[in-house]
């Protein structure tokens, strides 16, 4: 058997709900009174009000049954909403922070600088600069090598791009620290490093497997500039 006080609290919540709906109706009619016709926003507004009444009635009924628990839940959702609102309001700043952290934790990913035009990379533990690039839709990791006249792909990376190294003609000879090596000339349709994009880049496929592909001068030489400064490499489109 319900207590009289409980019934009065329930009626109080329903009264508050009715008052809130009345205020909402007054606000809507006062601001959009001209839109209540068959061809305007009237029908949509009626549907919206019906939906609000249905949802609001359920919410207030829940509050009336268990006010303290419902208010705690409402407070939690308000807190979540505020966090989402703050994240959206500062989305640009948070994006820059996330990008900076990504560049520090994954040096090969780099950081876009100066209006997102230049790319800056930090040296890795081996003291060298590695760069993550996109060849079409395929990500490849390159070692930056100014001593390489061309971009040099390993056979495994060449296969990732959809080619078969055994069908290529290894007609070029390169002098390296480990002696002469042969390469097969190819053309890479596009190499993208962040905002930097170059098309029809001359490259070669190494005849033998090596530790990794090289980002050589056929790419670096076509940039407006690149600079080594201590443990930092900057690429300019």
C-alpha positions as CSV (number, residue, x, y, z in Angstrom):
1,X,0.0,0.0,0.0
2,X,1.5,3.3,-1.1
3,X,2.0,6.1,1.4
4,X,0.2,9.5,1.0
5,X,3.5,11.3,1.0
6,X,4.7,9.2,-1.9
7,X,1.6,10.0,-3.9
8,X,2.0,13.7,-3.3
9,X,5.7,13.5,-4.4
10,X,4.6,11.7,-7.6
11,X,1.9,14.4,-8.4
12,X,4.5,17.1,-7.7
13,X,6.9,15.6,-10.4
14,X,4.0,15.3,-12.9
15,X,3.1,19.0,-12.1
16,X,6.7,20.0,-12.8
17,X,6.7,18.0,-16.0
18,X,3.5,19.7,-17.2
19,X,4.9,23.1,-16.3
20,X,8.1,22.3,-18.3
21,X,6.1,21.2,-21.3
22,X,3.9,24.3,-21.1
23,X,6.9,26.6,-21.0
24,X,8.4,24.7,-24.0
25,X,5.1,25.1,-26.0
26,X,5.0,28.8,-25.2
27,X,8.6,29.2,-26.4
28,X,8.0,27.3,-29.6
29,X,4.8,29.1,-30.4
30,X,6.3,32.4,-29.7
31,X,9.3,31.8,-32.0
32,X,7.8,29.7,-34.8
33,X,4.2,30.7,-34.8
34,X,4.3,31.4,-38.6
35,X,5.5,27.9,-39.4
36,X,2.3,26.1,-38.2
37,X,0.8,25.2,-41.5
38,X,0.5,22.0,-43.6
39,X,3.4,23.0,-45.9
40,X,5.7,24.4,-43.2
41,X,7.4,23.1,-40.1
42,X,4.2,22.6,-38.2
43,X,3.8,18.8,-38.7
44,X,7.4,18.1,-37.9
45,X,7.2,20.3,-34.7
46,X,4.1,18.4,-33.6
47,X,5.9,15.1,-34.0
48,X,8.8,16.5,-32.1
49,X,6.6,17.7,-29.3
50,X,4.8,14.3,-29.1
51,X,8.2,12.6,-28.9
52,X,9.3,14.9,-26.1
53,X,6.1,14.4,-24.2
54,X,6.5,10.6,-24.5
55,X,10.1,10.6,-23.5
56,X,9.7,13.2,-20.8
57,X,6.7,11.4,-19.3
58,X,8.8,8.3,-18.9
59,X,11.7,10.2,-17.4
60,X,9.5,12.0,-14.9
61,X,7.7,8.8,-14.0
62,X,11.0,7.2,-13.3
63,X,12.1,10.2,-11.2
64,X,8.8,10.1,-9.3
65,X,9.3,6.4,-8.4
66,X,13.0,6.7,-7.4
67,X,14.0,10.3,-7.2
68,X,17.4,9.9,-5.6
69,X,18.6,7.2,-8.0
70,X,17.2,8.9,-11.1
71,X,18.8,12.2,-10.2
72,X,22.2,10.5,-9.7
73,X,21.9,8.9,-13.1
74,X,20.8,12.3,-14.6
75,X,23.9,13.9,-13.0
76,X,26.1,11.3,-14.4
77,X,24.7,11.9,-17.9
78,X,25.0,15.6,-17.5
79,X,28.7,15.1,-16.6
80,X,29.2,12.9,-19.7
81,X,27.5,15.6,-21.8
82,X,29.8,18.3,-20.5
83,X,32.9,16.2,-21.2
84,X,31.7,15.6,-24.8
85,X,30.9,19.3,-25.2
86,X,34.3,20.4,-23.9
87,X,36.0,17.8,-26.2
88,X,34.1,19.2,-29.2
89,X,34.8,22.8,-28.3
90,X,38.5,22.2,-28.0
91,X,38.7,19.6,-30.8
92,X,41.4,21.6,-32.7
93,X,43.7,21.9,-29.7
94,X,43.1,18.2,-28.7
95,X,43.9,17.2,-32.3
96,X,47.2,19.1,-32.2
97,X,48.1,17.5,-28.9
98,X,47.3,14.0,-30.2
99,X,49.3,14.7,-33.4
100,X,52.3,15.9,-31.4
101,X,52.1,12.8,-29.1
102,X,51.9,10.6,-32.2
103,X,55.0,12.2,-33.7
104,X,56.9,11.7,-30.5
105,X,55.8,8.1,-29.9
106,X,56.0,7.1,-33.6
107,X,58.8,9.2,-35.2
108,X,58.2,7.7,-38.6
109,X,54.7,9.2,-38.7
110,X,56.1,12.7,-38.5
111,X,54.4,16.0,-37.6
112,X,52.8,18.5,-39.9
113,X,54.2,22.0,-39.4
114,X,53.5,25.5,-40.6
115,X,49.9,25.3,-41.7
116,X,50.2,21.6,-42.4
117,X,52.6,22.1,-45.3
118,X,55.9,20.8,-44.0
119,X,56.6,17.5,-42.3
120,X,59.1,17.1,-39.4
121,X,60.6,13.8,-38.3
122,X,62.7,12.9,-35.3
123,X,65.6,10.5,-35.5
124,X,64.9,7.1,-34.1
125,X,67.0,5.0,-31.7
126,X,69.4,4.0,-34.5
127,X,70.2,7.6,-35.2
128,X,68.6,7.5,-38.6
129,X,65.4,9.0,-40.1
130,X,62.6,6.7,-41.0
131,X,59.4,7.9,-42.8
132,X,56.0,6.4,-43.2
133,X,54.7,7.0,-46.7
134,X,51.6,6.0,-48.6
135,X,51.9,4.4,-52.1
136,X,48.3,4.5,-53.2
137,X,46.5,2.8,-50.4
138,X,49.6,0.8,-49.2
139,X,51.7,2.2,-46.3
140,X,55.4,1.7,-46.6
141,X,58.3,2.5,-44.3
142,X,61.4,4.1,-45.8
143,X,64.8,4.9,-44.6
144,X,65.8,8.4,-45.7
145,X,69.1,8.1,-47.7
146,X,70.5,11.1,-49.5
147,X,73.2,8.9,-50.8
148,X,70.7,6.9,-52.9
149,X,70.1,8.4,-56.3
150,X,66.6,6.9,-56.5
151,X,63.9,5.5,-54.3
152,X,64.9,1.9,-53.8
153,X,62.2,-0.8,-53.0
154,X,62.9,-4.1,-51.5
155,X,61.4,-7.1,-53.3
156,X,58.9,-7.7,-50.4
157,X,57.7,-4.1,-50.6
158,X,57.4,-4.4,-54.3
159,X,55.1,-7.4,-53.9
160,X,53.0,-5.4,-51.4
161,X,52.4,-2.9,-54.2
162,X,51.1,-5.6,-56.4
163,X,54.1,-6.4,-58.6
164,X,56.1,-9.5,-59.0
165,X,59.9,-8.9,-58.8
166,X,60.7,-12.0,-60.8
167,X,59.1,-10.5,-63.9
168,X,61.2,-7.3,-63.8
169,X,64.4,-6.6,-65.8
170,X,67.3,-5.8,-63.5
171,X,69.3,-3.6,-65.9
172,X,70.7,-1.0,-63.5
173,X,73.8,-1.3,-61.4
174,X,74.4,0.7,-58.3
175,X,77.6,1.1,-56.3
176,X,76.9,0.7,-52.6
177,X,79.0,0.3,-49.4
178,X,78.5,-3.5,-49.8
179,X,79.5,-3.6,-53.4
180,X,77.5,-3.3,-56.7
181,X,73.8,-4.2,-56.7
182,X,71.4,-4.5,-59.5
183,X,68.0,-2.9,-59.6
184,X,65.0,-3.0,-61.9
185,X,63.7,0.5,-63.0
186,X,60.0,1.2,-62.1
187,X,57.8,4.3,-61.8
188,X,55.8,4.8,-58.6
189,X,52.5,6.6,-59.5
190,X,52.4,8.6,-56.3
191,X,54.2,8.9,-53.0
192,X,52.4,10.7,-50.2
193,X,54.0,11.7,-46.9
194,X,51.4,13.6,-44.9
195,X,50.4,16.6,-47.1
196,X,53.4,16.1,-49.4
197,X,52.5,14.3,-52.6
198,X,54.7,13.6,-55.6
199,X,53.6,11.7,-58.7
200,X,55.5,9.6,-61.2
201,X,58.5,9.1,-59.0
202,X,61.4,7.2,-60.5
203,X,62.5,4.1,-58.5
204,X,64.2,0.8,-58.6
205,X,63.5,-2.6,-57.1
206,X,66.5,-4.2,-55.5
207,X,67.4,-7.6,-56.9
208,X,68.0,-9.0,-53.4
209,X,66.1,-8.6,-50.1
210,X,67.5,-5.9,-47.8
211,X,66.5,-4.5,-44.4
212,X,64.2,-1.9,-45.9
213,X,63.3,0.4,-48.7
214,X,65.2,3.7,-49.2
215,X,63.8,7.2,-49.8
216,X,66.4,8.5,-52.2
217,X,67.0,11.6,-54.3
218,X,64.4,10.9,-57.0
219,X,61.9,11.9,-54.3
220,X,64.0,14.2,-52.0
221,X,65.4,16.1,-55.0
222,X,62.0,17.1,-56.2
223,X,61.0,18.8,-53.0
224,X,61.4,22.5,-52.5
225,X,63.8,21.7,-49.7
226,X,64.8,19.3,-46.9
227,X,66.9,20.1,-43.9
228,X,68.7,18.0,-41.2
229,X,69.1,19.8,-37.9
230,X,70.4,17.7,-35.1
231,X,67.9,15.0,-34.5
232,X,65.3,16.6,-36.7
233,X,64.5,16.2,-40.4
234,X,62.2,18.7,-42.1
235,X,60.6,18.1,-45.6
236,X,59.2,21.0,-47.6
237,X,56.8,20.3,-50.5
